[in-house]
């Protein structure tokens, strides 16, 4: 398995059946939440990393924000450009290497789009975000809670998705906190295989990670209604603020 496994993972099928299937109503609720906790107004400068086809970036731009989205998949970024207002710009490239500038009022990572890289590279991306934010700028990261996943861990899952049989097998490595997976999509055209190794973080680990970089922890939420994070929260939303020495 390549260390760049995530390049192959995100194809048309994953977009169509994953983030591409999220309703406009749900996206609007998520952006309501973002505007609230990030204190965004018309004119706010927002950085959206791993932005996909621009689901959040487009809605933020429609509300008057100036948005820079960064996405590795050129097809996804082009779809975002086609649908976005002029106040949204999309950069194609790897977030580890793209220069996305500075002076942002807020930054977001949504839909569990983190943990693709090594620990040191993950940290380097978070350091870039800290540098990109103005002093006092806010950062919201929405990712799976490792503690929830382990409590609900299944080594095999089979489902029918868009008429295709999808079989996923998983193996969790407690020494690296990585979920090593293999996905097989069975259809009349044959079998498509996707493999990867996703780094998962516990709430306290991500909090300590970001505080060591220079972020100030503000809050942790379990849902869009801002209920506090709990042990059995699946998708955690952690809010931080950039602090300069």
C-alpha positions, 0 to 999 in steps of 0.5 A, spaced: 500 500 500 502 506 498 503 512 503 499 516 498 493 512 499 488 517 499 490 520 492 486 513 489 481 513 495 477 519 493 474 518 486 467 519 483 463 513 487 466 516 493 464 523 492 457 521 489 455 516 495 459 520 500 459 528 501 456 529 494 450 526 497 449 531 503 443 535 502 443 542 501 439 543 508 444 539 512 450 543 509 446 550 511 445 547 518 453 546 518 455 553 515 450 556 520 454 552 526 460 555 523 458 562 522 456 562 529 462 558 533 467 562 528 464 568 529 464 569 521 461 576 518 460 578 511 467 579 509 471 574 513 477 571 510 476 563 511 481 557 509 477 551 508 482 545 507 481 538 504 475 542 501 472 537 496 467 539 491 466 546 496 460 544 499 462 548 505 466 553 501 461 555 496 455 556 502 460 560 506 461 565 500 454 565 498 454 568 505 459 574 504 465 570 506 472 570 502 474 563 502 480 559 499 479 552 499 484 547 498 483 540 495 488 535 492 483 532 487 483 537 481 476 534 479 473 536 485 476 543 485 473 544 478 466 542 480 467 547 486 469 553 481 463 551 477 458 552 482 462 558 487 461 565 487 467 570 485 468 570 492 471 563 493 478 561 490 480 554 490 487 551 490 489 544 487 494 541 491 497 537 497 496 541 503 503 539 505 506 543 500 501 549 497 502 556 499 495 558 501 497 565 504 496 568 511 491 573 515 485 568 515 480 570 520 478 562 520 480 555 518 476 549 517 477 542 516 470 538 515 467 531 514 473 527 517 478 530 512 484 529 517 489 523 519 492 521 512 499 523 513 504 521 518 504 524 525 509 529 523 506 531 517 499 532 520 503 536 525 506 540 520 499 541 517 496 544 523 502 548 524 501 551 517 494 553 519 496 556 525 501 561 521 495 562 516 491 565 521 491 572 524 492 573 531 485 571 535 483 567 528 479 561 530 480 554 527 474 548 527 476 541 526 471 536 525 473 529 525 471 522 528 473 520 535 478 515 536 474 513 543 468 512 539 470 508 534 474 503 538 468 502 542 464 501 536 469 497 532 467 492 527 473 488 523 468 487 517 462 491 514 458 489 508 453 494 505 449 495 498 451 502 496 448 505 490 446 498 487 454 496 489 456 491 494 461 494 498 465 490 503 470 493 508 475 490 512 479 493 518 485 492 522 486 497 528 493 498 530 494 500 537 501 502 537 500 507 531 492 509 532 491 507 525 485 504 522 488 500 516 482 498 511 481 495 505 474 496 501 472 492 495 466 494 491 463 489 487 459 490 481 457 487 474 464 491 471 468 487 476 471 489 483 474 495 485 479 495 491 481 501 495 486 500 501 488 505 506 491 507 513 487 512 517 490 516 523 485 517 528 485 521 534 482 522 541 479 528 543 485 529 549 490 527 544 488 533 538 487 538 544 494 537 546 497 536 539 494 543 538 495 547 544 503 545 543 503 548 537 500 555 540 493 554 539 488 556 545 482 551 546 475 554 546 470 548 546 468 541 544 462 539 541 458 533 539 453 536 535 451 542 531 446 544 537 453 545 541 452 540 546 458 538 549 463 533 547 461 526 550 465 519 551 460 516 546 460 522 541 462 519 534 464 526 530 467 531 534 468 538 533 473 542 536 474 549 536 481 553 537 483 560 537 490 562 534 495 565 539 501 568 538 507 569 543 
